[in-house]
Amino acid sequence: MPEGGELPDLDAIRAAHARIAPFVHRTPVMSCTAIDEQAGASLFFKCEHLQKIGAFKARGACNAVFSLDDATARRGVVTHSSGNHGAALAYAARRRGIRAWVVMPENAPAVKRANVERFGATVRLCAPNVAAREAACAEVARESGATLIHPFDDPRVIAGQGTAALELLEAVGDLDAIVAPCGGGGLLSGTAIAAKGLRASIDVLGAEPANADDAARSFASGRLEPLPATTTIADGLRTTLAPRTLAALRAHVKAFGTCSEASIVRAMRMIFERMKQVVEPSAAVPLACLLDRSLDVAGRRVGIVVSGGNVDLDRLPWLGANA
Amino acid sequence: MPEGGELPDLDAIRAAHARIAPFVHRTPVMSCTAIDEQAGASLFFKCEHLQKIGAFKARGACNAVFSLDDATARRGVVTHSSGNHGAALAYAARRRGIRAWVVMPENAPAVKRANVERFGATVRLCAPNVAAREAACAEVARESGATLIHPFDDPRVIAGQGTAALELLEAVGDLDAIVAPCGGGGLLSGTAIAAKGLRASIDVLGAEPANADDAARSFASGRLEPLPATTTIADGLRTTLAPRTLAALRAHVKAFGTCSEASIVRAMRMIFERMKQVVEPSAAVPLACLLDRSLDVAGRRVGIVVSGGNVDLDRLPWLGANA
């Protein structure tokens, strides 16, 4: 096993794709002339905001839940999540007919909490820090025998997330590059393994808010560089890498870009206005990096994984006090 | 010629479809389980908010502009419009390489004015009333020889708008009903002629804000019943029918539904939240009528023409003073 833990290969991603096909959407790929002009490149947006539960996380959670043997599955599953992975696990558990517990920070957006509860999962609130959420997860596991499905530090989850890139490259084969946002690195790891496996010449690029650039720093230094605090509106990207995802990124990613908070808002609004798509701030981070020119893709054909669309519509970041 | 003026038939709509194919998108059809549950029916949304210029109006304008002979086209085109038809005519004129003038009321939303100017059309502002806009149009026509392309009282425009329903029925053949919003009646007329021509058993239904229900009243009485004033957030539906569109609706439409302003906001937000699609208030009116149960489609398969997505993102109707 490589340092950091097992990683899926392309075959595992293909197997995941077959396993989850009955439970997730094959999302469309969109393009937009007006945004291409702004970015100076031909962009192909893989629309995971149109995925079940409104985010790519449905893929990894379904792969993990449907990989469990029956006896294990019957005891249920548990996770901690700022929201989308929690909703995804709740959805996957409901589809399999098992229980799910989701540990969430008290300050999670209302829309994300509602998204968990509508699938019948039990929410446990905890203080917004790593120690509190891990303690709460461990307690649930102890009480119920539920299996922990980590949001990204899990080869089944990474394989599931990689299926979005698999579909994108099936739809648009001749991409020069593919960009995914990076929080804990599950999506970017799966994207990288799928994309490099299918097309060795492709450049895999990571995108991060400058205010939460732990992955870019860790990628550069080769060791985990967690940040003491992050203050980005891209709430899905505040987490830090695990040794497993860092190993995957070091093996397959070419470069990282970072972007300002203002550019995230600008990119998000551009996607609303020009593409008429509702996306969450994290999903706008790749386009923000292209607009900031922190990733160089001039004139190229570039796939972008649009990670999710679960945004609080009462608090859009270009409005009022948030602007 | 029938009372009210010439109307297109299905063949004219098919010809329009072939004529405009190089210049407009074949938009996707979306569905959404969560909204189906709320509506109590299976809904198929024809996504004209993803059309060129962000609205179905691109279809009618392109058909009209590309129907002109060369000598006439060279003198340009002119119209009056609260926005989307103006943008559509500007777009069509640019694609044909001719000039366009658009007369707009001074109080049109900023996003709609910008949408006209980005295609190089000349905007003329006028007072927000019928007399002022018709005078301004006549003046432009006198000065330039430009052809007036009316937003809806024109058989070429009606034929173009009908192409959305043509595509929807090609994609989903077994619809029990089709619903379109009704302002001046161009979209609903074209939808009705296309849908009844392709599928005689289908119910064609009109949707209107209760605050601007002139079409429902006129449809019931058989004569034009313009309202003295309308106060709906569905700014695309404030116009009244023409004799031509009333004749088409009386011939083909089964019933009208109306909805409250609160239901328009609720339906619009539901489309943002559940479908992750940015739509304008007018586009949410059909769903609002279904949620209000003013149209009875329980358990049926229903097509909905989602008319457009040009909404001012700084003034979403569920926010602040608008709510």
Interface residues (C-beta under 8 A of the other chain):
Chain A: P28 H49 L50 G54 V111 R269 F272 E273 K276 Q277 V278 V279 G309 L313 D314 L316 W318 L319 G320
Chain B: P28 H49 L50 G54 V111 R269 F272 E273 K276 Q277 V278 V279 G309 L313 D314 L316 W318 L319 G320
